[in-house]
Amino acid sequence: MSTSSRPNSSERSWPIDKLTALRRGQRLVIEVSATRPERRAFIGITPVLTPADTQARREGWKRADDARAFHLQHWDYDADRISGFDHDIGAVLIRAAAIANEQELITTLDAWHLRPDQFLYPWQTDDPT
């Protein structure tokens, strides 16, 4: 019997609402363990917006794109500053990745030991960005 730490295919697939959000340019976030007790850390997936997205926004709608690129960033913040305007003071970028497509996003999440179903909308977290 093999015990693999790799997620199975159901753990690697996106909940439909989150996949739709990413394709429409909506950022997703997860809180992760911080470097020290007085810190808080978040990983965000930020879809790369294009001129076509800007045009759609001007016209009053959001454009879905299943060929969208993404930025993945892991930030560590001073917990006392997380809810203020100065949340970036003392913030540390732990790691970042530029991601070309949805498949590469899944591969990178696997490498970072994260699952798509762990991500939330920013307003469901204390992420300051």
RAFEN-V427881 format. One record per backbone hydrogen bond with DSSP energy under -0.5 kcal/mol. NH is the residue of the N-H (numbers start at 0). CO is the residue of the C=O. E is the energy in kcal/mol with one decimal. If there is no record, write none. Layout:
<<NH | CO | E> <NH | CO | E>>
This chain:
<<3 | 1 | -0.6> <10 | 7 | -0.7> <11 | 7 | -1.2> <12 | 8 | -0.6> <17 | 14 | -0.6> <18 | 14 | -2.4> <19 | 15 | -2.3> <20 | 16 | -2.0> <21 | 17 | -2.5> <22 | 18 | -2.5> <23 | 19 | -1.5> <24 | 21 | -1.8> <25 | 20 | -3.1> <27 | 44 | -1.9> <28 | 119 | -3.0> <29 | 42 | -2.0> <31 | 40 | -2.0> <38 | 35 | -1.8> <39 | 76 | -2.3> <40 | 31 | -0.9> <41 | 74 | -2.3> <42 | 29 | -2.8> <43 | 72 | -2.6> <44 | 27 | -3.0> <45 | 43 | -0.6> <45 | 70 | -3.1> <46 | 44 | -0.6> <47 | 68 | -2.9> <48 | 46 | -0.6> <52 | 49 | -0.6> <53 | 49 | -1.9> <54 | 50 | -2.5> <55 | 51 | -2.2> <56 | 52 | -2.5> <57 | 53 | -2.2> <58 | 54 | -1.6> <59 | 56 | -1.4> <60 | 55 | -2.4> <64 | 22 | -1.6> <67 | 64 | -1.0> <69 | 98 | -2.9> <70 | 45 | -2.3> <71 | 96 | -2.7> <72 | 43 | -2.1> <73 | 94 | -2.7> <74 | 41 | -2.8> <74 | 72 | -0.6> <75 | 91 | -2.5> <76 | 39 | -3.7> <78 | 37 | -2.3> <78 | 76 | -0.5> <80 | 77 | -1.7> <81 | 77 | -0.6> <81 | 78 | -0.7> <83 | 80 | -1.6> <86 | 83 | -0.9> <88 | 85 | -1.8> <90 | 87 | -1.7> <91 | 75 | -2.7> <93 | 73 | -2.9> <93 | 91 | -0.8> <94 | 73 | -1.1> <96 | 71 | -2.3> <98 | 69 | -3.2> <98 | 96 | -0.5> <104 | 100 | -1.9> <105 | 101 | -2.1> <106 | 102 | -2.2> <107 | 103 | -2.6> <108 | 104 | -2.7> <109 | 105 | -2.4> <110 | 106 | -2.1> <111 | 107 | -1.9> <112 | 109 | -1.5> <113 | 108 | -2.9> <115 | 10 | -0.6> <116 | 10 | -0.5> <117 | 114 | -1.7> <118 | 115 | -1.5> <119 | 28 | -3.3> <121 | 26 | -0.7> <123 | 120 | -2.2> <124 | 121 | -1.9>>
